[in-house]
């Protein structure tokens, strides 16, 4: 772990603590509003805040664990704890979405208007303002740390702004326009939104756990920086992966076959310095080869799965 990554840890942890505090506040506020109004949409928003609390608590644990330095049994660190925490959140969100949808379907056709709609609207407005404050703080932390867990938490709280907005619309339609089915319909929409969010979160977490490669644009930019350095004759067997807030890249680098080990080592150090300047949050591992040598026991080469821009560069 680099010194910059160590300095970034407290910011990510503080952002996770802020999320826990915000979710706790919103649960207390929405519990009162759901009890007072009897709104299914408000109940759905309350359930989402309950999941926010659990998700934020799991995120806090995941961020703290992911920030733990590498040890003897985990040489690449503990970054994947964030992805495991995300999968746990997905299960909870899916269960909640199903429960909200079932409750909303049962409420369809009811002619009973909701009580104290003004109170429910006021609570939703307070929740929107408070959540937007949290989003602004999270974005500042993301700029400093690039934490995947905080990014996911930020996206989730962005959906909370939309959910609270939908509660306001549902209560207005129910109370002032007499459309009593608006509330359960918005409850169903919220359930579908939660299910979609769960699917997106699971896809991202699975990609991280399966060591999915970086996007092709970033891979090409990385190789371009390395290939510009003096003394390098070619690059092959380039692999990348992401783990929590950390990125890893490794490749075989070719140098002239007639230079000394000390000279080759200087070339490697120059490439590492250039890559660190351009990609300060990436841990780089370079294997040195004499020019023209390509390993034949690499299954990736045999399967020919390298991208079209990939290959030797002088």
C-alpha positions, 0 to 999 in steps of 0.5 A: 500500500502506498503512502497516498493510499494510507493517507486516504483511508481516514477520509473513506472511513469518515464518509462511511460513518457519516452515511451511518449517522444520516441513515439513523437520522432518516429512519427515526424521521420516516418511522414517525412519518410512516406511522402518522400518514399510513403511506405505502410510498413512505413505508417503502422509503422507510424500508430503503432507509433501514437498508441504508443503515445496514448497508452503510454499516456493512460499508463501514466495516468493509472500508475498514477491513479493505484498508487493512494492510496486506499480511502473510495470508493476504498478500494483495490486501483485503480490498475485496471485502468491499465487494463481499459487503456489497453482495450482502447488501444486494440480498437485503435490498432484494428482500425489501423490494419484494416485501414493499411490492407485496404490500403495495399490491395489497393496498391497490384499490383502497379508497382511504386517503392518507392522513397528515399528507403535509407532514409526510411531504415535510419529512420527505423535503427534510430527507432530500436536503439532508441527503444532498448534503451527504452526497456533496461530502461523499463526492469530496471524499471520492475525489480524494480516495477513489473508494469503490465502496463510497462510490457505491454508497453515493449512487445509492443515496442519489436514488434516495433523493429520487425516492423521497421525491416520488413520496412527495408526488404520491402524497400530493396526488392522493391528498389533493387530487383524490387519486388514492391508487397513486400511493401504492403505484409509487410503492411498486415503482420504488420496489422496482427501483430497489430491485434494479439497484440491487442488480447493478450493485451485484454486477459491479461486485461480481466483476471485482470478485472475478478480477475483471480487466480494466476498461480498454481505454484505461488499459491502452492509456497505461500501456502508452505511458509505459511504452514511451519510456526509454530502453523498453523494447516491447510489452506482453502478457498485460493483466489488470484487476481491481480490489476495493480502492486499489488497482493492480497491473502486471506485465512482461517488459522486454529490454535489449538482450545484451545489457547488464542486469543493473542497466535493465533494472534502471529501465524498470525503475524508470518505467515504474516512476512514470507509471506511478506519476500517471497512475498513483493508485496502481500497484505495478508488478513488472517481469523482465524479459530479453527482447524477442522472448515471449513465454509459451506457457501462458494460457492467455496467449494460447487462447489469443484473448489479448485486445487488438492494440496489444503487442510489442512497442518500441 
